[in-house]
C-alpha cells in the first residue's frame, strides 16, 4: 500500500537495533510526544512535536554520537516500508 507524502503509518515495529558505538540506543514505541526525551545521554526534551507525528515510534540516539557515521553505524529492521 502506497502512502501519501506527509503521512505516518501506524504500527511501526523497529527490531534488531545495533549501533557501532556500543551506546544503548532505545526504541521508543508510540512515544513521540511533546516533552519526550530526545537523547539517551541528555535531558533535552521535544518541545513541539507536530500532531501528525505524535504517538509515533522513534529511536532515541546519543547526542555524543553526532559526529559518527558510516554505512553501517546504525542498523535495524522494520515491519513496513520506510
N, C-alpha and C positions, 0 to 999 in steps of 0.2 A: 504494500500500500504506500503510495507516494504521499508525502506531507507537503502542505503549502509552506512557502517561505515564511518564517516568523512564527511557526507553531512548535510546540513542545509535546513530544509523545509521552504519555503516562506509562508507568510500569517499567521504567528502565532499571535493569539489574546490571551492576558492574561487578565482575568477579576476576579472580586470578591477578590481582593488582600486585605488580612488582616495581620497585624503584631501585636504580643502581646506586643511589646514595645511601641505601640502607636506612633511610628515615622511615618512620611508621606512618605513612600516608593513610588517611581514613576515607572510606566510602561512607557518605552520609546519606542514607536512604530517605527520600522525601523530606529532606531537612533544610533546603534553602529558603530562608525567610529573613525579614528584617531582624537584625540582632543576632543572627547565626555567626559563629566564629569563622573567620576567613582562613587562618593558617593553624597548623598544629604547634607552631613554635612562637606564636604571637597572640596577644589578646585582642587584636583588631576584630571588629565585627562589621557585617554588612549593614549599612545604614538605610539604603533604598534598593530593594530588590523589585524589579518590575513585576507586576501582577502575573504576567504570563509565565514567569519563571518560579514564582513562589510555590514551595512544596515539591520542587524537583530534586532529583538525586544528583549529588556532585562529589568530586574528590577533593578533600581538604589536604592541601600540599604544605610544604615547608617553605617559609619565606627565605630561609638560609640557602635554599636550592635555586634561587632566582637566576644565577649565572650558569647553572648546569644545563646540559643539552646532550645532543646526540640522538641518533635514530632509535636507540633502544633504552634511553634514560628511564622512561616510564612505559610500561606495557600493561594491558588489561583486556579482558573480554567483555562484550556487552551482548545482550539478548535481542538486539534490534539494530537496524541501520542507524548510524550516527554520522 
